[in-house]
């Protein structure tokens, strides 16, 4: 394909982002330029999509003040007992908001755990 035709193909593709190779091929045929549709499909330029959506990084930065991490874990002791640890961490200052250790966690629907 001639460089002028490639330039025209890319110009049409930029000016009409919804046009695909079949439409651009048809327009080139109307101008008297005979090129295969498959060849036209190799040269179009896709417009850069500027996303209006918020990325995860921006979302996390915007909501950092309201975010916390919660962790619940079981820790075995040297006496082969199990202690349950509940931790709430703040993301703003990376400090512990709440910390609790218990030998038997309590669930309001079931009651205390029986060991």
Order of alpha helices (4+ residues) and beta strands (2+ residues): alpha-alpha-alpha-alpha-beta-beta-beta-beta-beta
